[in-house]
């Protein structure tokens, strides 16, 4: 491999390792919560999950603007919640909404793991084309992009899922997962602005 290709490969290897570390942390928390609560979230309709993610993203934005938390939780737990809720929304799109928990915690964990794998694969393709541009972004910009994606999802939901030229709801949730992962990586690196 020549110099630039080798550097690009090393950069991608680093990104994949970091991505796996932060998504493993998210999955571990999801698994622990599934042990406590089961899969009660299976009753949530996708717009309810969209609203939960919106609340978390807006809270991060408020924390970034105000600079302090009155409830003791910072940005990192909210980003983990965003990633997990987006995965749950994708599962709801795939499996449908039910009237009561219909899968056990192990099945739910496998489903979340599958959604993380889809997001990772998408990230790998986009990272190739964009050259890891996200590394130069601020966490606040990543949060703003999450909010934009959420507003797009809400509009698509209000249009009964119909789009004419735009990506669907699922693509937007996958992007949200990746933006949250990027922000978590930056926070872990200490490079967040």
TAPEUR-V581991 format. One line per field, one symbol per residue. phi: phi as a letter, one per 30 degrees, with the letter a starting at -180 (. if undefined). psi: psi as a letter, one per 20 degrees, with the letter a starting at -180 (. if undefined). A space follows every 10 residues. Layout:
# TAPEUR-V581991
phi->???
psi->???
This chain:
# TAPEUR-V581991
phi->.deddddddd dddddddddd ddddddddde ddddddcice dddddeedde dddeedddde ddedddibcc ciccdedddd dddddddddd ddddcidbda ebbddddddd ddeddddddd ddeddddddc iheedccded dddddddddd ddedddddch idbcbcdded dddddeeddd dddddddddi cdc
psi->prghhggggg ghgggggggh ghhhgghggg gghhhgiblh iiipqghhhg hghgggghgg gghhhhjqpi jipbgghhhg gggghgghgh ghhghrqrir piqrhggggg ggghhhgggg ggggghhghi lkhhhjqqhh hhghhggggg hgghggghkk jpqgirqagg hhhggggggg ggghggghij jq.
